[in-house]
């Protein structure tokens, strides 16, 4: 199966619960293999089917592991949450570079170093 957005997850979950093995076929790998195999960029369904079959035969497709069925859905969600928090912190530090210097709330000059709008969020 070729992953497309989040649509493939529902189908993969259903196939896995019914006992089928599910493999993911990267669209990038498909394009590169098609170019090498046919020496062209044109795309059509018969070629796509032959490329996917060739990739499967050569074992160049990873097996799909559903996080919910595998039991590590919570870990995956924590990882995504940590990533989003890190992005938000980086964005905030880019907007207010002085926050990088005074991250520690116990720093004696922390309050004075903060921009006014941030100081308003943390009254004494």
N, C-alpha and C positions, 0 to 999 in steps of 0.2 A: 504494500500500500504506500502511496505517496502522501506524505503529510501535507495537509492544506489547512492553514489556520488552526482551528480547534476541532473542525468537523471530523477528522480522522480518529479522534480519541473515543468518541461514542461508538463508532463502528468497530474499532479495535477492541474496546471493552466487551462488546457483544460477542465478537468472534472468539475472544479468549475465554469467556465464560462458557461458550459452547464447545470448547476443547480444540479450537484451531490454533495453529502456530501463525503468528503474525510477524512479518518483517517490514521494516521501513525502507523505502527506496528514495534516496536523496535526489531531488530534482537536479541539483548541480552535477552529481555523479552521472545521472541519466544523460544530461546534455553533453558532458565531456565524453562519455562512452559512445553516444550516438555520433558525435563528430569524428571520433577515431574509427568507429566501425563503418560508417557510411561516407565519411569525408564530406559531409554537408551539414548545414544547420537546419534544413527543412524538417518540419515536425508533422507527423500524422499518426493516427491510432495504430496502424499495423507496425510501424517502426517502433513506436513507444512500447508495444507489447513485446516485440523481439528484444529490445534493449533491456526491459525489466526482466524478462526470462533469462537473458544472458548474465545479468548481474546476480540473479538468484542462483543460477547454476555455478557461478564462480565463488559464491559465498561472500559477495561484496556488499551485502545488506545486513545491517544489525537487526537482531530480534527486538521486537517491541516489548517493553516491560511496562505494564500498567502500574503506576504508583499505588493506586488504591488496592489492587489485587496483591501486589507484592508486599504491602504493609508498610511502605515508607512514604505515604502521602503527607503525613504530618511533618516529616523532616524536609520534604520538598517545599512545603508551604512556608516553613520557618526560614529556609534558605532564600526564598523569594522575598519574604518580608525583610530579612536582613539586607538584601540587595537594595530594596526600595528605600530603606532607612539610610543606607550609605549614600545613595544618589541624592537624597534630600539634604543630607548633611553637607555633601560636597557643593551642591548648588547654593546653599545658605552661606557657606564659607567663601564662595566666589563673589557673592553679592556683598557680604560684609567681611572683608579680609581680616579685620581686627579680631573677629571671633576666634580665628585660628590661634592667635597669640594668647588669648585669655579664656581658654576652654574651661579651665578648672574654676568652679564656682567659689572655691575657697581662696583664690588668688586675691590679694588685697586691692589690686587696682582693676579687678574685673569689671565692676559696675561702671567705673568712670570710662573705661575703654570701649564700652558697648555703644553703638549708635542709639540715638534718642528713642526711635520706634521700638527697638528691642528692649531698652531699659523700661519702657512703659509696660511691656508684657511681664516683667519681673519686678513688681514694686517691692520696696523694702519691708 
